[in-house]
């Protein structure tokens, strides 16, 4: 008795969403302006396996051709499978029937069931696989039935809308939490939302001031380095829409540093493959990546009908605020401590410097359970 590929395969894990959503927002407080620039990625998990095509689902895809062929993607052979030639502007219906994908062609959708079907030339296509066959130049219109996926354009539009209306837009951590909470609360079939943000650096331009010799300008900025602040948030509604759990990892990426002395490299293992000469003084430059992960914590579900509200439970000055995910000074402290440790440490090697603890972490131990730092050696000579 033969076993089909559908019976042997199963979907263990999947997520989908939108990447590279660029957000630039200006928040005006009188003449004093604030700006942020983000690259946002939102990925969603939920009832994906149950949405894949199966014989019991009947009609799967309806579309309109702009050329004369329908093509199907065979994920097993990794190739496009071309069907019979059809006239321009015709509509078609695809369904899985008797172990093959069948395509019905008609100028009128109401007569789909009465027309002959054209089998796709591939016996290996399985109903357990995602059927997403047509490249965009080939198709003018596509309507997917019975698939509880959010359109990627919807994910992008929601990101832009929340960037406009969220009172938390100036904090990457809070905005990412707001995004994730909205998706799992708004849509019943979404059980987990991943919101990742890269924040680009902008600093105020300093100008001669009236009260001080130098003051920060109220609405003029410059790009202060190429490093990025990174935030990765997961909002999990698996236990229930009223029992949301959030995980937050934050840090910096690509922080380029250099010191002209105060670094050595001696006493390492030497054998017949060693070409490096020990040195007691050298130039040391590296690119630093730093991440710190907060302990998972509960997030209040939105109480409004549109699920747009997001509550920050602890405000500045309250007990438990300092060092928590809500503390907006944590990223500043992390960057400052990273630079200080690099500057004052008499580095024996990149590896030894990488293991040096950051002093700002110690008072905040109750809020962290993972800390990672990576120093990539750019030049040491």
Secondary structure, DSSP 8 states (H G I E B T S, - for coil): ----HHHH-------EEEEEEEEEEEEEETTEEEEEEEEEEEEEEES-GGGS--GGG---EEEEESSSEEEEEETTTTEEEEEEE--TT-EEEEEEETTEEEEEEESSGGGGGGS-EEE-S-TT--TTS------GGGEEEEEE-S-----HHHHHHHHHHHHHH-TTTT-HHHHHHHHHHHHHHH-TTEEEEEEEEEEE--EEEEEE-SSSSEEEEEEEEE---S-EEEEEEEEE-TT-TTSEEEEEEEEEEEEEEEESSSB-B-S----TT-----BSS--EEEEEEEEEEE--EEE----STT---------TTSTT-TTSTT-TTHHHHHHHHHHHHHHH--BS-HHHHHT---HHHHTTGGGEEEEEEEEEEEEE-
